[in-house]
Amino acid sequence: MAEIKRHENETTSSALRRFTKRVQQAGVLSRARKIQFRARKLSDFKKRKNALRRIARRKEIEKLQKLGKIKERRNA
């Protein structure tokens, strides 16, 4: 945590400026911004559920491709 002590005859604005500079150097705000929107890790149940959904969707797409209802994607 950034901390400063106000000097004698120092104005509040200059003390605030010094504190702001110390906070920036410590990287407190950049660290807080990085983790602000970080997503939680998925539970094992949700991972399995998503995996099963992907597998089912892939099978459905393959079935539709064999029937000629959709064209195959070609990776260039």
C-alpha positions in Angstrom: 0.0 0.0 0.0 1.3 3.5 -0.9 1.7 5.8 2.0 3.1 9.3 2.5 3.4 11.7 5.4 2.7 15.3 4.8 5.7 17.6 5.2 5.6 20.8 7.2 4.3 23.7 5.2 3.2 21.4 2.4 -0.1 22.1 0.7 -2.7 19.5 0.4 -2.6 19.5 -3.4 1.2 18.8 -3.5 0.8 16.0 -0.9 -2.0 14.5 -3.0 0.2 14.8 -6.1 3.0 13.0 -4.3 0.6 10.3 -3.2 -0.8 9.8 -6.7 2.8 9.5 -8.0 3.6 6.9 -5.4 0.4 4.9 -6.2 1.3 4.8 -9.9 4.9 3.7 -9.2 3.6 0.9 -6.9 1.3 -0.3 -9.7 -1.8 -0.5 -7.4 -4.3 0.7 -9.9 -2.9 -1.3 -12.9 -3.2 -4.5 -10.8 -6.7 -3.6 -9.7 -7.8 -2.9 -13.3 -6.3 -6.3 -14.5 -8.3 -8.3 -12.0 -11.5 -6.2 -12.2 -13.2 -8.2 -14.9 -11.5 -11.5 -14.5 -13.9 -14.5 -14.9 -14.1 -17.2 -12.3 -12.9 -20.7 -13.2 -15.6 -23.0 -14.4 -16.7 -25.8 -12.2 -16.0 -29.4 -13.3 -19.8 -29.9 -13.9 -19.9 -26.9 -16.2 -16.8 -28.0 -18.1 -18.3 -31.4 -18.7 -21.7 -29.9 -19.7 -20.0 -27.6 -22.2 -17.9 -30.4 -23.6 -20.9 -32.6 -24.1 -22.7 -29.7 -25.8 -19.8 -29.2 -28.2 -19.6 -32.9 -29.0 -23.4 -33.0 -29.7 -23.2 -29.9 -31.9 -20.3 -31.3 -33.8 -22.2 -34.5 -34.5 -25.2 -32.5 -35.6 -23.1 -30.5 -38.1 -21.5 -33.7 -39.5 -24.9 -35.2 -40.0 -26.2 -32.1 -41.8 -23.0 -32.1 -44.0 -23.6 -35.7 -45.0 -27.2 -34.9 -45.9 -26.0 -31.9 -48.0 -27.9 -29.4 -46.0 -24.8 -27.3 -45.1 -21.5 -27.1 -46.9 -18.2 -28.1 -45.3 -15.9 -25.4 -44.0 -12.5 -25.4 -45.5 -9.6 -24.0 -43.5 -7.4 -21.9 -45.8 
